[in-house]
Amino acid sequence: MRRVSNLAFNQEFPAASGLSGIRSESPVVLARDRHNPFDSDAVGVWLEGFPKIPLGWLYRKDTNRAVVLQALDQGKQLQGRVQLRAPNPRMREDRRSERQKVAVFWL
């Protein structure tokens, strides 16, 4: 089943990866982020080719998070892609021009 989750972008990723932007449709891998000091059940989203630092994480209240954690605990490997969505008109005015990053994956 196709699933879409908003991505909590890792603000440290650009400096650590050297990338100034991310292309839509870039391949990603979803896995537990065992090194996350703030969330013991963090689901990290890693951009293919950059295994040392996650691009971001699924939000704690994401409706997909429980089934993703269950699949990962069963040993499944989850792959997907990043998509950049048009700005949400309900966003704060100072952030309306930013495109929203989402992870699209299959379970």
C-alpha positions in Angstrom: 0.0 0.0 0.0 1.3 3.5 -0.9 1.8 5.8 2.0 2.8 9.4 2.3 4.3 11.0 5.4 5.4 14.6 6.1 9.1 14.8 6.7 10.6 16.5 9.7 13.7 17.8 7.9 17.0 17.5 9.6 18.5 21.0 9.7 22.0 19.6 10.0 21.7 17.5 6.8 22.8 20.2 4.3 26.0 21.0 6.1 26.8 17.4 6.8 26.0 16.2 3.3 27.2 19.2 1.3 23.9 19.3 -0.6 22.2 22.6 -0.9 19.0 21.1 -2.3 17.2 17.8 -2.7 15.6 16.7 -6.0 12.0 15.5 -5.9 11.8 11.7 -6.5 15.2 11.1 -4.8 15.3 7.6 -3.4 15.3 7.1 0.3 15.4 4.3 2.9 13.3 4.3 6.1 14.9 2.7 9.2 15.0 3.1 12.9 17.3 6.0 14.0 19.0 4.3 16.9 21.3 7.3 17.5 18.4 9.8 18.0 18.9 11.2 21.5 15.3 12.6 21.6 13.2 9.7 20.4 14.0 6.1 21.1 11.5 5.1 18.4 12.6 7.6 15.8 12.0 6.5 12.2 14.8 8.1 10.1 14.6 8.8 6.4 18.0 8.4 4.7 18.8 9.8 1.3 20.4 7.1 -0.9 24.2 7.6 -0.9 24.2 9.5 2.5 24.1 6.8 5.2 25.8 8.7 8.0 23.1 11.3 8.7 19.3 11.1 8.2 17.6 13.5 5.8 14.8 13.7 8.3 12.3 11.7 10.4 8.7 10.8 10.4 6.8 12.9 12.9 5.9 11.3 16.2 2.2 11.8 15.6 2.4 10.6 12.0 -0.4 8.1 11.3 2.0 5.8 9.4 4.6 5.6 12.2 3.1 2.7 14.1 2.9 0.4 11.0 6.3 1.5 9.9 7.8 0.6 13.3 6.0 -2.7 13.2 7.3 -3.5 9.7 10.9 -2.5 10.7 10.7 -4.7 13.8 9.6 -7.6 11.5 12.8 -7.1 9.5 11.3 -5.5 6.4 13.4 -3.0 4.5 11.4 0.1 3.5 12.3 2.1 0.5 10.6 5.1 -1.0 11.3 8.5 -2.4 11.2 12.2 -1.4 8.6 14.4 -3.1 8.4 18.1 -2.8 4.8 19.3 -2.5 3.5 22.8 -3.3 3.3 25.1 -0.3 0.3 24.8 2.0 -1.7 28.0 1.8 -2.5 27.6 5.5 1.1 27.9 6.5 2.5 31.0 8.2 3.0 33.8 5.8 6.8 33.8 6.2 6.9 30.1 5.2 4.4 29.9 2.4 7.0 29.9 -0.3 8.7 26.8 1.1 7.9 23.5 -0.6 6.9 20.7 1.8 9.1 17.6 1.9 7.2 14.3 2.1 8.4 10.7 2.1 6.4 8.3 -0.2 6.9 4.6 0.5 5.1 1.3 0.2 4.1 -1.2 2.9 
